[in-house]
Amino acid sequence: MQMNSKERLKSLLNAAGLKSSLIRLKVLGALENESEGLSTSQLHIRLLLSGESLERANIRETIYRLMAHKVLTQSGNRRYRINTEWNSPPR
């Protein structure tokens, strides 16, 4: 049985020990198919264009939390993407 995108993102958050809040799912959903990643500003614009009214500060805070749990990585040019090499921490 294959998981859909939302289930996969929820599973990723759960494995990282994070609750699957709406903003986390929206941020991860926007980054899901971005191999090069997006900057905070680009991510904010993408979410606004898709009809989401999220504050840039909230997006930034969410990014930092996801990075702290190794769900996201940051490139040298401050672009964020889902960490494809992420392994869940031992429990």
C-alpha positions as CSV (number, residue, x, y, z in Angstrom):
1,M,0.0,0.0,0.0
2,Q,1.5,3.3,-1.1
3,M,1.3,6.4,1.1
4,N,0.0,9.6,-0.4
5,S,2.1,12.8,0.0
6,K,0.3,14.0,3.2
7,E,0.7,10.6,4.9
8,R,4.4,10.5,3.9
9,L,5.0,13.9,5.3
10,K,3.2,13.1,8.5
11,S,5.2,9.9,8.9
12,L,8.4,11.9,8.4
13,L,7.4,14.4,11.1
14,N,6.4,11.6,13.4
15,A,9.7,9.8,12.9
16,A,11.5,13.1,13.8
17,G,9.5,13.3,17.0
18,L,7.4,16.3,15.8
19,K,3.7,16.7,15.7
20,S,2.2,17.2,12.3
21,S,0.9,20.7,12.5
22,L,-0.7,22.4,9.6
23,I,2.1,24.9,9.0
24,R,4.7,22.1,9.1
25,L,2.8,20.1,6.5
26,K,2.3,23.2,4.3
27,V,6.0,24.0,4.4
28,L,7.1,20.4,3.7
29,G,4.5,20.1,1.0
30,A,5.9,23.2,-0.7
31,L,9.4,21.9,-0.5
32,E,8.5,18.3,-1.4
33,N,9.4,18.5,-5.1
34,E,12.1,21.1,-4.8
35,S,15.5,19.4,-5.2
36,E,17.3,22.7,-5.3
37,G,15.3,24.1,-2.3
38,L,13.7,27.4,-1.7
39,S,14.7,30.5,0.3
40,T,12.3,31.7,3.1
41,S,11.1,34.5,0.8
42,Q,10.5,32.1,-2.1
43,L,8.7,29.7,0.1
44,H,6.5,32.5,1.5
45,I,5.6,33.7,-2.0
46,R,4.8,30.1,-3.1
47,L,2.5,29.6,-0.1
48,L,0.8,33.0,-0.7
49,L,0.2,32.2,-4.3
50,S,-1.3,28.8,-3.4
51,G,-3.8,30.6,-1.2
52,E,-2.1,30.2,2.2
53,S,-1.9,33.3,4.4
54,L,1.1,32.5,6.6
55,E,3.4,35.0,8.1
56,R,7.0,35.0,7.0
57,A,8.1,34.9,10.7
58,N,6.0,31.7,11.2
59,I,7.5,30.1,8.2
60,R,11.0,31.0,9.3
61,E,10.3,29.6,12.8
62,T,8.9,26.4,11.3
63,I,12.0,26.0,9.1
64,Y,14.3,26.4,12.1
65,R,12.4,23.8,14.0
66,L,12.5,21.4,11.1
67,M,16.2,22.0,10.7
68,A,16.8,21.4,14.4
69,H,15.2,18.0,13.9
70,K,17.3,17.3,10.8
71,V,14.1,17.1,8.6
72,L,15.4,20.0,6.4
73,T,18.8,21.0,5.3
74,Q,20.2,24.4,4.3
75,S,22.5,25.0,1.4
76,G,25.1,27.7,1.4
77,N,22.8,30.1,-0.4
78,R,20.1,29.9,2.3
79,R,17.9,27.6,0.4
80,Y,16.0,24.9,2.3
81,R,15.0,21.5,1.2
82,I,13.9,18.2,2.7
83,N,16.8,16.2,3.9
84,T,16.8,13.1,1.7
85,E,19.6,11.5,3.7
86,W,17.6,11.8,7.0
87,N,17.4,8.8,9.2
88,S,15.2,8.7,12.2
89,P,17.0,9.0,15.5
90,P,17.3,5.9,17.6
91,R,14.6,5.6,20.3
